Amino acid sequence: MCELGKWLYGEGKGQMSGEAHSELTAAHAAFHKEAARIVSEVYGGHKIGLEVIEMNSPFGKLTTRIVGILSRMDKK
C-alpha cells in the first residue's frame, strides 16, 4: 500500500470529515486504477508519451484533485 493509502486508512480517518475522507478515498482509488492502466499499457508493449501524465490527462486531473483535497484539509 502506498504512503497516502496507509495514512488514509489509518490516522487520516480521524483527521478528516466523513465527506472529505470519502472524496479522498474515491480519488485515491481512481488514481491507482489509472496508474495501473498506464503501467499495463507500457508492459503490454505500447509506446506512450508524456501526455498520459500531463495536467489535462486523467492521471494529471486525479493528481490535482488529490492535492486539492489535502490542501483544503490543511487550511482547516
Beta strands, then each sheet from edge to edge (+ up, - down):
end
